Amino acid sequence: MLLGILLLGVVLRFLPIGYGLPFLYHPDETHLIFSLGKFLGGMSQGNFSMDTSTFYYPLAMGYGVYFLLGRASGHFASLHDFMDAFLLDDPYLHVIGRILAASFSVGTLVATYFLGKR
């Protein structure tokens, strides 16, 4: 039963459900990516802010791994190319965010299940 609920949760998280804007997965997804780009830009200049969403920190780590893999594979020649990916709305940035959000959603379902079982 738990596996079925988790599978349903993942499917619903990744289905392109319309939220009033037909061309975006979530209306705030692109805004989140741009905000995270500004956050990372500030960090690169030594401005570390603790007043941002807690979702930014693990997402920033995911983007860091994406940059390192892209740098190793030659996809990003420099940090500037990675910064351009934010401006050009790189689809992989969306996928990384969706995977992280789905992981958190599934983790919440598992925690709720075991809390209820207890």
C-alpha positions as a LaTeX table, in Angstrom:
\begin{tabular}{lrrr}
\hline
Residue & $x$ (\AA) & $y$ (\AA) & $z$ (\AA) \\
\hline
Met1 & 0.00 & 0.00 & 0.00 \\
Leu2 & 2.81 & 2.41 & 0.91 \\
Leu3 & 4.62 & 1.70 & $-2.35$ \\
Gly4 & 1.46 & 2.49 & $-4.32$ \\
Ile5 & 0.95 & 5.76 & $-2.47$ \\
Leu6 & 4.60 & 6.74 & $-3.03$ \\
Leu7 & 4.39 & 5.89 & $-6.72$ \\
Leu8 & 1.22 & 7.95 & $-7.06$ \\
Gly9 & 2.91 & 10.84 & $-5.25$ \\
Val10 & 5.89 & 10.77 & $-7.63$ \\
Val11 & 3.66 & 10.54 & $-10.71$ \\
Leu12 & 1.54 & 13.48 & $-9.56$ \\
Arg13 & 4.67 & 15.50 & $-8.81$ \\
Phe14 & 6.03 & 15.07 & $-12.32$ \\
Leu15 & 2.86 & 15.27 & $-14.39$ \\
Pro16 & 2.56 & 18.61 & $-16.16$ \\
Ile17 & $-0.47$ & 19.79 & $-14.18$ \\
Gly18 & $-1.66$ & 23.18 & $-15.42$ \\
Tyr19 & $-1.76$ & 25.95 & $-12.81$ \\
Gly20 & $-3.30$ & 28.62 & $-15.03$ \\
Leu21 & $-0.22$ & 29.18 & $-17.12$ \\
Pro22 & $-0.21$ & 26.58 & $-19.90$ \\
Phe23 & 3.50 & 26.74 & $-20.73$ \\
Leu24 & 4.96 & 26.39 & $-17.24$ \\
Tyr25 & 5.03 & 23.40 & $-14.94$ \\
His26 & 4.53 & 25.63 & $-11.91$ \\
Pro27 & 4.05 & 29.39 & $-12.21$ \\
Asp28 & 6.86 & 30.04 & $-9.75$ \\
Glu29 & 9.39 & 27.52 & $-11.10$ \\
Thr30 & 11.24 & 29.91 & $-13.43$ \\
His31 & 11.13 & 32.63 & $-10.76$ \\
Leu32 & 12.72 & 30.20 & $-8.27$ \\
Ile33 & 15.53 & 29.40 & $-10.71$ \\
Phe34 & 16.24 & 33.10 & $-11.35$ \\
Ser35 & 16.17 & 33.83 & $-7.62$ \\
Leu36 & 18.56 & 30.99 & $-6.96$ \\
Gly37 & 20.83 & 32.34 & $-9.71$ \\
Lys38 & 20.93 & 35.70 & $-7.90$ \\
Phe39 & 21.55 & 33.90 & $-4.60$ \\
Leu40 & 24.48 & 31.96 & $-6.08$ \\
Gly41 & 25.81 & 35.13 & $-7.71$ \\
Gly42 & 25.79 & 36.84 & $-4.33$ \\
Met43 & 27.56 & 33.87 & $-2.75$ \\
Ser44 & 30.25 & 34.04 & $-5.43$ \\
Gln45 & 30.93 & 37.62 & $-4.29$ \\
Gly46 & 31.11 & 36.64 & $-0.63$ \\
Asn47 & 27.56 & 37.66 & 0.32 \\
Phe48 & 26.11 & 34.66 & 2.15 \\
Ser49 & 22.48 & 35.19 & 3.07 \\
Met50 & 20.50 & 33.14 & 5.58 \\
Asp51 & 17.16 & 34.82 & 4.83 \\
Thr52 & 16.34 & 32.77 & 1.74 \\
Ser53 & 14.14 & 29.71 & 1.40 \\
Thr54 & 15.61 & 26.56 & 2.92 \\
Phe55 & 14.90 & 24.87 & $-0.43$ \\
Tyr56 & 17.69 & 26.98 & $-1.97$ \\
Tyr57 & 20.50 & 25.26 & $-0.07$ \\
Pro58 & 19.97 & 21.66 & $-1.26$ \\
Leu59 & 18.98 & 22.95 & $-4.70$ \\
Ala60 & 22.20 & 24.98 & $-4.84$ \\
Met61 & 24.14 & 21.80 & $-4.04$ \\
Gly62 & 22.31 & 20.00 & $-6.86$ \\
Tyr63 & 23.18 & 22.81 & $-9.25$ \\
Gly64 & 26.78 & 22.65 & $-8.04$ \\
Val65 & 26.94 & 18.97 & $-8.92$ \\
Tyr66 & 25.38 & 19.77 & $-12.31$ \\
Phe67 & 28.05 & 22.41 & $-12.91$ \\
Leu68 & 30.87 & 20.05 & $-11.93$ \\
Leu69 & 29.54 & 17.27 & $-14.16$ \\
Gly70 & 28.98 & 19.76 & $-16.99$ \\
Arg71 & 32.49 & 21.13 & $-16.55$ \\
Ala72 & 34.01 & 17.63 & $-16.56$ \\
Ser73 & 32.06 & 16.64 & $-19.68$ \\
Gly74 & 32.83 & 19.89 & $-21.53$ \\
His75 & 29.22 & 21.14 & $-21.48$ \\
Phe76 & 30.32 & 24.22 & $-19.50$ \\
Ala77 & 33.62 & 25.75 & $-20.54$ \\
Ser78 & 33.55 & 28.19 & $-17.63$ \\
Leu79 & 31.49 & 29.46 & $-14.73$ \\
His80 & 30.20 & 32.17 & $-17.07$ \\
Asp81 & 28.64 & 29.47 & $-19.30$ \\
Phe82 & 26.88 & 28.05 & $-16.25$ \\
Met83 & 25.60 & 31.51 & $-15.34$ \\
Asp84 & 24.28 & 31.85 & $-18.89$ \\
Ala85 & 22.32 & 28.61 & $-18.36$ \\
Phe86 & 20.26 & 30.45 & $-15.74$ \\
Leu87 & 19.54 & 33.30 & $-18.14$ \\
Leu88 & 18.70 & 30.95 & $-21.01$ \\
Asp89 & 16.38 & 28.89 & $-18.77$ \\
Asp90 & 18.28 & 25.60 & $-19.14$ \\
Pro91 & 15.71 & 22.76 & $-18.91$ \\
Tyr92 & 18.08 & 20.66 & $-16.78$ \\
Leu93 & 17.78 & 23.28 & $-14.03$ \\
His94 & 14.04 & 22.59 & $-13.97$ \\
Val95 & 14.57 & 18.82 & $-13.90$ \\
Ile96 & 17.01 & 19.06 & $-10.97$ \\
Gly97 & 14.49 & 21.15 & $-9.03$ \\
Arg98 & 11.66 & 18.74 & $-9.80$ \\
Ile99 & 13.71 & 15.73 & $-8.71$ \\
Leu100 & 14.59 & 17.45 & $-5.44$ \\
Ala101 & 10.99 & 18.55 & $-4.83$ \\
Ala102 & 9.71 & 15.05 & $-5.61$ \\
Ser103 & 12.29 & 13.55 & $-3.24$ \\
Phe104 & 11.12 & 15.86 & $-0.46$ \\
Ser105 & 7.48 & 15.03 & $-1.24$ \\
Val106 & 8.11 & 11.28 & $-1.14$ \\
Gly107 & 10.15 & 11.69 & 2.06 \\
Thr108 & 7.24 & 13.53 & 3.64 \\
Leu109 & 4.83 & 10.76 & 2.61 \\
Val110 & 7.14 & 8.12 & 4.13 \\
Ala111 & 7.54 & 10.10 & 7.36 \\
Thr112 & 3.77 & 10.63 & 7.60 \\
Tyr113 & 3.13 & 6.93 & 7.03 \\
Phe114 & 5.53 & 5.80 & 9.73 \\
Leu115 & 4.31 & 8.47 & 12.14 \\
Gly116 & 0.73 & 7.33 & 11.57 \\
Lys117 & 1.71 & 3.68 & 11.92 \\
Arg118 & 3.42 & 4.39 & 15.21 \\
\hline
\end{tabular}
